[in-house]
Amino acid sequence: MHIVFASTLLVALAEIGDKTMLLAIILAVRFKRPMPIIAGIFTATIVNHALAAWAGAELAGLLDSFWFRLAVALGFFAMAAWTLIPDKVDEDDAVSTAPYGVYLTTVVAFFMAEMGDKTQIATVALGARYHSVELVAIGTTLGMMIANVPAVLLGERVTRIFPLRYMRMAAAAILTVLGALAIRDLLG
């Protein structure tokens, strides 16, 4: 159960102020239909993060060497630094229209925005660290929903409720601890 908790906490904190959270706010403000947006976020995230956790677990299984494990550990430190850099989304590029409906627009926009995003990369690293695709995908998806559902329901107001700077610092601290634990496991 600690895998789900760690994955949830890490992604929920890392998602605060992330480009996909900003995308959720833009979708909420533009379409004013929270339920299809929330459903679309869930669908895109569970698929994206299950694939990312699987990729991490497979890579770790294929490359279970000192150097790969060191790269995963150092990756946590790099993600900690990356988390401290605020994301920005150009509203004009984020979602131009919804020709296929709000749900499908959200699924496609979220899935694409999550590609190469720090939460997706964190999910790959968590999959490599824990070798549990299901638990990592459940935890990271739950973390995304914890961060994004309030963003959808509250729209722009959410950015005034959560001090984004402090949430980014908390996510960076968690990533640093995960990196340190990975180094400890590597050396111990």
C-alpha positions in Angstrom: 0.0 0.0 0.0 3.0 2.3 0.5 3.5 2.2 -3.3 0.1 3.7 -3.9 0.5 6.3 -1.2 4.0 7.3 -2.3 2.9 7.5 -5.9 -0.3 9.5 -5.1 1.5 12.0 -2.9 4.4 12.5 -5.3 2.2 13.1 -8.3 -0.5 15.2 -6.5 2.2 17.6 -5.3 4.2 17.6 -8.6 1.0 18.3 -10.5 0.3 21.5 -8.6 1.1 24.3 -11.0 2.1 21.8 -13.8 1.1 22.4 -17.4 -1.7 19.7 -17.2 -3.2 21.4 -14.2 -3.1 24.7 -16.1 -4.7 22.8 -19.0 -7.5 21.6 -16.6 -8.1 25.2 -15.5 -8.3 26.3 -19.2 -10.7 23.5 -20.1 -12.9 24.3 -17.1 -13.0 28.0 -17.9 -13.6 27.5 -21.6 -16.2 24.7 -21.5 -17.8 25.0 -18.1 -18.7 21.3 -18.1 -16.8 19.7 -15.2 -18.0 16.1 -15.4 -16.9 15.4 -19.0 -13.6 17.2 -18.3 -13.0 15.2 -15.1 -13.9 11.9 -16.9 -11.5 12.8 -19.8 -8.7 13.6 -17.4 -9.2 10.3 -15.7 -9.2 8.3 -19.0 -6.2 10.0 -20.4 -4.2 9.7 -17.1 -4.9 6.1 -16.4 -3.9 5.0 -19.9 -0.9 7.3 -20.0 0.3 6.4 -16.5 -0.3 2.7 -16.9 1.9 2.7 -20.0 4.5 4.9 -18.3 4.6 2.6 -15.2 4.8 -0.5 -17.5 7.7 1.1 -19.4 9.5 1.9 -16.2 9.0 -1.6 -14.8 10.1 -3.2 -18.1 13.2 -1.0 -18.4 14.2 -1.8 -14.9 13.7 -5.5 -15.5 15.8 -5.3 -18.7 18.4 -3.0 -17.3 18.7 -4.0 -13.7 22.3 -3.0 -13.4 24.1 -0.6 -11.2 24.2 2.1 -13.9 20.5 1.9 -14.7 19.6 2.0 -11.0 21.9 4.9 -10.6 20.3 6.7 -13.5 16.9 6.2 -12.0 18.1 7.6 -8.6 19.7 10.6 -10.4 16.5 11.0 -12.4 14.6 11.6 -9.1 17.0 14.4 -8.3 16.7 15.9 -11.8 12.9 15.7 -11.5 13.1 17.5 -8.1 15.0 20.4 -9.7 12.5 20.4 -12.7 9.6 20.5 -10.3 10.8 23.8 -8.9 10.5 25.4 -12.4 6.9 26.7 -12.9 5.1 25.6 -16.1 3.2 27.9 -18.4 0.6 27.0 -21.0 -0.3 29.3 -23.9 -4.1 29.3 -23.7 -4.4 29.7 -27.5 -2.4 26.6 -28.1 -3.9 24.5 -25.3 -7.4 24.0 -26.8 -8.7 25.8 -29.8 -12.1 24.2 -30.2 -14.0 21.1 -29.2 -15.2 19.6 -32.5 -15.4 16.1 -30.9 -17.0 17.1 -27.7 -15.6 18.1 -24.3 -14.8 14.6 -23.2 -12.8 13.5 -26.2 -11.1 16.9 -26.5 -10.0 16.6 -22.9 -8.8 13.0 -23.4 -6.7 13.9 -26.4 -5.4 17.2 -25.0 -4.5 15.7 -21.6 -2.9 12.6 -23.1 -0.7 14.7 -25.4 0.1 17.3 -22.7 1.2 14.5 -20.4 3.7 13.1 -22.9 7.2 13.9 -21.5 5.7 15.8 -18.6 7.4 15.6 -15.3 4.5 13.5 -13.8 4.8 11.0 -16.6 8.5 10.8 -16.2 8.0 10.4 -12.4 5.6 7.6 -13.2 8.2 5.9 -15.4 10.7 6.2 -12.5 8.2 4.9 -10.0 7.5 1.9 -12.2 11.3 1.3 -12.4 11.7 1.7 -8.7 8.7 -0.4 -7.5 8.2 -2.9 -10.4 4.4 -2.7 -9.8 2.6 -1.3 -12.8 -0.9 -1.6 -11.3 -0.1 0.1 -7.9 2.0 2.8 -9.5 -0.7 3.6 -12.1 -3.4 3.6 -9.5 -1.4 5.9 -7.2 -0.2 8.3 -9.9 -3.7 8.5 -11.4 -5.2 9.2 -8.0 -2.6 11.9 -7.5 -3.5 13.5 -10.8 -7.2 13.4 -9.9 -6.5 14.9 -6.4 -4.8 17.8 -8.0 -6.9 18.3 -11.1 -10.5 17.8 -9.9 -10.3 20.9 -7.7 -8.7 22.7 -10.6 -11.7 21.8 -12.8 -14.3 22.6 -10.2 -12.8 25.8 -9.0 -11.3 27.0 -12.3 -8.9 29.9 -11.9 -9.8 30.3 -8.2 -7.6 27.2 -7.4 -4.5 29.1 -8.2 -5.3 31.5 -5.3 -6.1 28.7 -2.9 -2.9 26.7 -3.1 0.4 28.5 -2.8 2.0 26.9 -5.9 5.5 27.8 -4.9 5.3 25.8 -1.6 3.6 22.8 -3.3 6.4 22.7 -5.9 8.9 22.8 -3.0 7.1 19.9 -1.3 7.1 17.8 -4.5 10.8 18.5 -5.0 11.5 17.4 -1.4 9.6 14.1 -2.0 11.5 13.5 -5.2 14.8 14.2 -3.4 13.9 11.7 -0.7 13.0 9.1 -3.3 16.4 9.8 -5.0 18.2 9.4 -1.7 16.4 6.2 -0.9 17.3 4.8 -4.4 20.9 5.7 -3.8 20.8 4.0 -0.4 19.3 0.9 -1.9 22.0 1.0 -4.6 24.9 1.3 -2.2 23.4 -0.9 0.6 
